[in-house]
Amino acid sequence: RASLAVRYNMSLEECTRKLCGFFKNYFSAEYVFDTTFSREFSLIESQKEFIERFKNRNQKNKPLPILTSACAGWICYAEKTHGAFILPYISSVKSPQQIMGSLVKDYLCKNVFDFTPDKIYHVCIMPCYDKKLESLRKDFYNEFHQSKDVDCVLSTSK
């Protein structure tokens, strides 16, 4: 939203209203969500993870410091270049994109909708190309329902 609002010289609120209308009118989207909520949720979960690790800091499987990032490119880089050495330090908290995918496909299906996650096509619009790779990770695929948390990622970059 922010990059589009700046590009078209609109307020964030005006851009949000136009985007919601656009997706609902032209793509028949039933719901449009903002990842601000899932970003806050990610921060809260990161805080909980830190407190748990700090309390248990003498255990080898929960070392400090915790390395965390919502940047899918950084996570991929860390895993590929530093492998097993760095993995114990990387936070287990999902990125805001994937948290929103879990909320839409898991929580809403169980508590609001009357259907399974494979009946929802969840699209995220993100400012980074690496978010597409993140959505393809096996960690974010529900074998039982044969469904990804995020089905498609569109980028706002040129």
ZAMARGU-4260 file (C-alpha; in steps of 0.2 Angstrom, whole numbers, plus 5000, padded with zeros to 4 digits):
<rodrens>
0) 5000/5000/5000 | 5014/5012/5005 | 5023/5011/4988 | 5007/5012/4978 | 5001/5027/4988
5) 5018/5036/4986 | 5018/5032/4967 | 5001/5039/4964 | 5002/5053/4977 | 4988/5047/4988
10) 4985/5045/5006 | 4987/5028/5014 | 4969/5028/5018 | 4963/5033/5000 | 4975/5020/4993
15) 4968/5006/5004 | 4950/5010/4999 | 4954/5010/4981 | 4964/4994/4982 | 4950/4985/4992
20) 4937/4992/4979 | 4948/4986/4964 | 4951/4968/4971 | 4933/4966/4976 | 4926/4974/4959
25) 4938/4967/4946 | 4944/4951/4954 | 4929/4946/4965 | 4939/4945/4980 | 4928/4942/4995
30) 4940/4948/5008 | 4955/4960/5008 | 4967/4960/5023 | 4981/4971/5028 | 4997/4963/5034
35) 4999/4976/5048 | 4989/4964/5060 | 5000/4950/5056 | 5016/4961/5057 | 5011/4965/5075
40) 5007/4947/5079 | 5024/4942/5072 | 5032/4955/5084 | 5022/4948/5099 | 5027/4930/5095
45) 5046/4935/5093 | 5045/4943/5110 | 5038/4927/5117 | 5051/4917/5109 | 5065/4928/5116
50) 5058/4927/5133 | 5057/4908/5132 | 5075/4907/5126 | 5081/4920/5138 | 5074/4910/5153
55) 5081/4894/5146 | 5097/4901/5139 | 5108/4887/5146 | 5100/4874/5135 | 5109/4870/5119
60) 5094/4869/5108 | 5088/4886/5112 | 5103/4897/5110 | 5105/4916/5110 | 5105/4928/5101
65) 5090/4925/5091 | 5092/4931/5073 | 5075/4936/5065 | 5070/4944/5049 | 5054/4946/5038
70) 5066/4946/5023 | 5064/4929/5014 | 5081/4933/5005 | 5091/4935/5021 | 5084/4919/5028
75) 5088/4909/5012 | 5105/4917/5012 | 5108/4912/5030 | 5102/4894/5027 | 5113/4892/5011
80) 5129/4900/5016 | 5130/4896/5035 | 5119/4880/5036 | 5118/4870/5052 | 5129/4883/5061
85) 5116/4897/5060 | 5100/4887/5060 | 5098/4886/5079 | 5099/4905/5081 | 5086/4909/5068
90) 5069/4913/5075 | 5055/4900/5072 | 5042/4914/5070 | 5034/4915/5053 | 5035/4931/5043
95) 5020/4943/5043 | 5015/4936/5025 | 5015/4918/5031 | 5006/4922/5048 | 4993/4930/5037
100) 4992/4915/5026 | 4990/4904/5042 | 4977/4915/5049 | 4967/4915/5033 | 4969/4897/5028
105) 4968/4889/5046 | 4960/4900/5058 | 4946/4908/5047 | 4942/4891/5039 | 4940/4883/5056
110) 4931/4898/5065 | 4923/4909/5052 | 4921/4900/5035 | 4912/4883/5033 | 4925/4875/5021
115) 4943/4869/5020 | 4959/4879/5016 | 4960/4871/4999 | 4945/4881/4994 | 4953/4898/4997
120) 4965/4906/4985 | 4976/4917/4995 | 4985/4931/4986 | 4998/4943/4994 | 5004/4959/4987
125) 5022/4962/4993 | 5036/4974/4989 | 5049/4960/4987 | 5052/4947/4974 | 5059/4935/4987
130) 5042/4933/4995 | 5037/4922/4981 | 5051/4910/4985 | 5045/4911/5004 | 5028/4906/4999
135) 5034/4890/4990 | 5044/4883/5005 | 5038/4866/5011 | 5036/4873/5029 | 5021/4882/5023
140) 5012/4868/5014 | 4998/4859/5022 | 4999/4841/5016 | 4982/4836/5023 | 4973/4849/5014
145) 4985/4850/4999 | 4986/4868/5001 | 4999/4882/5003 | 4997/4896/5016 | 5000/4908/5002
150) 4995/4903/4985 | 5001/4918/4975 | 5013/4933/4978 | 5012/4948/4967 | 5026/4961/4968
155) 5023/4980/4968 | 5041/4983/4961 | 5044/4988/4943
</rodrens>
